[in-house]
Amino acid sequence: MKRQFRIARGLRGRLEELGVAMPAVLQRAGLPQDFFEQPSLMVSTDALFALWRAIGEVSSPPLIGLSIAEARPERFSPNSLAALSAENFGAAVSQLGRYKQLTCPEELVQETTATEWRVVFRWLLAVDAEPQALVDSCFAWLLTLGRYGSGTPVTPLRVEYVQQRSHQRLIEKHFGCPVICGAARNRIVFRAADARLPFITRNAELLDMLAPQLEQQLRNVHGEDSFVMLVRRAIQERMSGRRPAIDDIARTLHLSPRTLQRRLQEAGVTFQSVLDEARHQMARYYLGNSVLELTEAAYLLGYEDANSFVRAFRGWEGVPPGQWRDAHRTAS
């Protein structure tokens, strides 16, 4: 997995429009003052989080993340334009999620039930909790995308935050729905039917022009690791109370188990090693960014009991999961 990711240059312009003092933000984040003039804006997850924490701390508006997401269409990135060109809201989110890692260490995970469509922003390689301004911006941008693309005032059913939030009433007013704090995950929840909202911005020709360029960039970013990442992501998406088998993942990727094994061997890994890494990443996320009990985390990761999870985690991190979580919270 790539350890550094690109920051959109347009972020500085948007912050300056909102009256945010960029020198103060960069100083607070520990980044050089000429950061946005550098040829390649590549940062680690830690540096990205530091930047967004600084944005929230330096800005005078209490909910700067919501304001950042209210961008004009002419400021949309190529990825966002491709999403707006999709057939409906659900397809747009899928399109956005596919190319998200071109600009930030993030996955968009969609969960659908008979009545709800839930979107979770999952940060790869994250140890610290997500900065509140960044979470706000992600949720608000998704709502902006849905409203602009569909031409309707779509509103979520609810917004869920792990951390307690001040100005909760202002957040509820912005999203037009209840806000729940102390949730297990940060996620925004829509009606299941909202995923099928047709987009009036649908533009098949533009999508045909943008998609090949984005696909090439994605190949350049992931390089030889792309197939391993694809397998890891498929495992993580299906890791909810059960251990995905190689047959399950092969079926998901429309491959035979033999072909899947061969391609992993060519990449120098095994299915078991990819499964272990997927579990390790998710374990760090659950312990560092949620209120799940250890037994609940063990269940979600597909372990038969908590003791098996503790042994595996000790092998990854050198300490039991409870001790790791306590140390993480103390450091945070």
C-alpha positions in Angstrom: 0.0 0.0 0.0 1.2 3.5 -0.9 2.3 5.4 2.2 1.8 8.9 0.8 -1.1 10.6 -0.9 -1.7 13.7 -2.9 -3.5 16.8 -1.5 -5.6 18.8 -3.9 -4.0 22.2 -4.6 -7.5 23.8 -4.7 -7.7 23.4 -0.9 -5.6 26.4 -0.3 -7.7 28.6 -2.5 -10.9 27.5 -0.8 -9.5 28.2 2.6 -8.2 31.6 1.6 -11.7 32.4 0.2 -13.1 31.6 3.7 -10.6 33.9 5.4 -8.4 31.2 6.9 -4.9 32.3 7.6 -2.8 29.8 5.7 0.6 30.7 7.3 -0.9 29.9 10.7 -2.4 26.7 9.5 0.9 25.4 8.0 2.8 26.5 11.2 0.3 24.7 13.5 0.4 21.6 11.2 4.3 21.5 11.2 4.4 21.9 7.4 6.7 24.3 5.5 5.3 27.7 4.5 5.9 26.9 0.9 4.1 23.6 1.1 1.4 24.4 -1.5 4.1 25.7 -3.9 5.9 22.4 -3.9 5.8 20.4 -7.2 4.3 17.3 -5.6 1.9 17.7 -2.6 2.5 14.2 -1.2 1.9 13.6 2.5 1.4 10.8 4.9 -1.8 10.1 6.7 -0.4 11.6 9.9 0.6 14.8 8.0 -2.9 15.0 6.4 -4.6 14.7 9.7 -2.2 17.3 11.2 -3.2 19.7 8.4 -6.9 19.2 9.0 -6.6 19.5 12.7 -4.8 22.8 12.2 -7.5 24.0 9.9 -10.1 23.3 12.6 -8.0 24.9 15.3 -7.0 28.1 13.4 -10.2 28.8 11.7 -12.7 31.2 13.3 -15.9 29.6 11.9 -16.7 26.8 14.3 -17.7 24.4 11.5 -15.1 25.2 8.9 -15.3 21.7 7.4 -18.9 22.2 6.4 -18.0 25.5 4.7 -15.1 24.0 2.7 -17.5 21.5 1.1 -19.7 24.2 -0.3 -17.6 24.5 -3.4 -18.7 25.9 -6.7 -19.0 23.5 -9.7 -16.2 25.2 -11.5 -13.9 24.2 -8.7 -14.8 20.5 -8.9 -11.9 18.1 -9.3 -11.8 15.7 -12.3 -12.9 12.9 -10.0 -15.9 14.9 -8.8 -16.8 15.8 -12.4 -16.7 12.1 -13.2 -19.0 11.4 -10.2 -21.5 14.0 -11.3 -21.5 12.4 -14.8 -22.7 9.1 -13.3 -26.2 7.8 -13.8 -27.5 8.2 -10.2 -26.4 9.1 -6.6 -25.3 5.6 -5.8 -23.2 5.2 -9.0 -21.7 8.6 -8.3 -20.5 7.6 -4.8 -19.1 4.4 -6.3 -17.3 6.4 -8.9 -16.0 8.8 -6.3 -14.8 6.0 -4.1 -12.9 4.2 -6.8 -10.7 7.1 -7.5 -10.6 8.5 -4.0 -7.1 7.2 -3.3 -5.7 9.3 -6.0 -6.0 12.3 -3.6 -6.2 10.9 -0.1 -5.8 7.8 2.0 -9.4 7.0 2.2 -12.0 4.4 1.2 -15.7 4.9 0.8 -17.6 1.9 2.1 -21.3 1.5 1.2 -23.7 -0.5 3.3 -27.2 -1.1 2.1 -30.3 -2.5 3.9 -33.9 -2.6 2.9 -34.4 0.9 4.2 -31.0 2.6 4.6 -28.0 3.4 2.5 -25.0 4.1 4.8 -21.7 5.6 3.6 -18.6 5.2 5.8 -15.3 7.1 5.1 -12.6 4.7 6.2 -9.1 6.1 6.5 -6.2 3.7 5.6 -3.1 3.6 7.8 -4.8 5.8 10.4 -3.9 5.5 14.0 -5.1 8.9 15.4 -8.8 9.8 15.4 -10.0 11.6 12.3 -10.0 15.4 12.7 -13.5 16.7 13.1 -13.1 19.3 10.4 -12.1 16.6 7.9 -15.1 14.3 8.8 -17.5 17.3 8.5 -16.0 18.2 5.1 -16.4 14.6 3.8 -20.0 14.3 4.9 -20.9 17.8 3.7 -19.2 17.2 0.3 -21.2 14.0 -0.2 -24.4 15.9 0.4 -23.3 18.7 -1.9 -22.7 16.1 -4.6 -26.1 14.5 -4.1 -28.0 17.8 -4.2 -26.2 19.3 -7.1 -26.3 16.1 -9.2 -29.9 15.2 -8.5 -31.2 18.8 -8.5 -33.2 17.9 -5.4 -32.8 18.9 -1.7 -31.9 15.4 -0.6 -31.3 15.1 3.1 -29.8 12.2 5.1 -31.7 10.2 7.7 -29.0 10.9 10.2 -25.3 11.7 10.6 -23.3 9.6 13.1 -20.1 10.7 14.9 -17.7 8.8 17.1 -16.6 11.9 19.0 -18.9 14.3 20.9 -19.5 17.5 19.0 -20.1 21.0 20.1 -22.4 23.1 17.9 -24.5 20.0 17.3 -27.6 22.0 16.5 -25.7 23.9 13.8 -24.6 20.6 12.3 -28.2 19.3 12.4 -29.4 22.5 10.6 -26.8 22.1 7.9 -27.6 18.5 7.1 -31.3 18.7 7.9 -31.3 15.6 10.0 -30.6 14.3 13.5 -26.9 14.1 14.6 -25.9 11.2 16.8 -22.6 11.4 18.8 -20.8 8.5 20.5 -21.5 6.2 17.6 -19.3 3.2 16.7 -18.3 4.8 13.4 -18.4 8.0 11.6 -21.0 7.6 8.8 -23.7 9.4 7.0 -27.0 7.5 6.5 -29.5 8.1 3.6 -32.7 6.4 2.6 -32.1 3.3 0.5 -34.1 4.9 -2.3 -31.7 7.9 -2.4 -29.0 5.7 -4.0 -31.3 5.5 -7.0 -31.9 9.2 -7.4 -31.2 10.0 -11.1 -28.6 12.7 -11.8 -29.6 15.5 -14.0 -25.8 16.1 -14.5 -25.5 12.7 -16.2 -22.9 13.1 -19.0 -21.9 9.8 -20.6 -19.5 11.5 -23.0 -17.6 13.4 -20.3 -17.4 10.2 -18.2 -16.0 8.4 -21.2 -13.3 11.1 -21.5 -12.4 11.3 -17.8 -12.5 7.6 -16.8 -9.5 6.4 -18.9 -7.4 9.2 -17.5 -8.4 8.5 -14.0 -7.8 4.8 -14.5 -4.3 5.4 -15.8 -3.6 7.6 -12.7 -4.9 4.9 -10.5 -2.6 2.3 -12.1 0.4 4.7 -11.7 -0.4 5.3 -8.0 -0.9 1.6 -7.1 1.6 0.1 -9.5 2.4 -3.5 -8.8 0.5 -3.5 -5.6 -2.9 -2.8 -7.2 -4.1 -6.4 -7.3 -3.1 -7.0 -3.7 -5.0 -3.9 -2.6 -8.0 -5.0 -4.6 -8.0 -8.4 -2.8 -7.4 -6.8 0.6 -10.3 -4.4 0.1 -12.6 -7.2 -1.0 -11.7 -9.1 2.2 -12.3 -6.0 4.4 -15.7 -5.3 2.8 -16.8 -8.8 3.6 -15.3 -9.1 7.0 -18.3 -8.7 9.2 -18.6 -11.5 11.7 -17.0 -14.1 9.5 -13.6 -14.9 8.0 -13.9 -14.6 4.2 -12.6 -17.7 2.4 -10.6 -17.6 -0.7 -13.5 -19.0 -2.7 -15.7 -16.0 -1.5 -13.1 -13.4 -2.6 -12.4 -15.2 -5.9 -16.2 -15.1 -6.7 -16.3 -11.4 -5.8 -13.5 -10.6 -8.1 -14.9 -12.9 -10.9 -11.8 -15.1 -10.8 -11.3 -18.8 -10.1 -9.6 -19.6 -6.7 -6.7 -21.1 -8.7 -6.2 -17.8 -10.7 -6.5 -15.7 -7.5 -3.8 -17.8 -5.8 -1.5 -17.6 -8.9 -1.8 -13.8 -9.2 -1.1 -13.4 -5.5 1.9 -15.6 -5.8 3.2 -13.5 -8.7 2.9 -10.5 -6.4 5.0 -12.3 -3.8 2.2 -12.8 -1.2 -0.3 -15.5 -0.1 -4.0 -15.2 0.5 -3.4 -15.8 4.2 -0.8 -13.0 4.4 -3.3 -10.6 2.7 -6.0 -11.7 5.0 -3.8 -11.1 8.1 -2.9 -7.6 6.8 -6.5 -6.8 6.2 -7.4 -7.9 9.7 -4.5 -5.9 11.1 -5.5 -2.7 9.4 -9.1 -3.1 10.5 -8.1 -4.0 14.1 -6.1 -0.8 14.4 -9.0 1.2 13.0 -11.6 -0.4 15.3 -9.4 0.0 18.4 -8.3 3.6 17.6 -11.4 5.1 16.1 -14.5 3.5 17.7 -16.0 2.6 21.0 -16.3 -1.1 20.2 -15.5 -3.6 23.0 -12.6 -6.0 22.3 -15.1 -8.9 21.9 -17.1 -6.9 19.4 -14.0 -6.1 17.4 -12.9 -9.8 17.5 -16.4 -10.7 16.1 -16.3 -8.2 13.3 -12.8 -9.4 12.3 -14.0 -13.0 12.0 -12.3 -14.5 15.1 -14.1 -17.3 16.9 -13.3 -15.8 20.3 -11.5 -12.8 21.9 -8.5 -14.9 22.9 -7.7 -15.7 19.3 -7.9 -12.0 18.5 -5.7 -11.1 21.4 -3.0 -13.6 20.3 -3.1 -12.3 16.7 -2.9 -8.6 17.8 0.0 -9.3 20.1 1.8 -10.9 17.1 1.2 -7.7 15.0 1.9 -5.0 17.6 3.8 -6.7 20.3 1.2 -5.8 23.0 -2.4 -6.9 23.7 -5.1 -4.9 22.0 -6.4 -3.4 25.3 -2.9 -2.1 26.2 -2.5 -0.7 22.6 -5.8 1.1 22.8 -5.0 2.6 26.2 -1.6 3.8 25.0 -3.2 5.2 21.8 -5.9 7.1 23.8 -3.3 8.5 26.2 -1.2 9.7 23.3 -4.2 11.3 21.6 
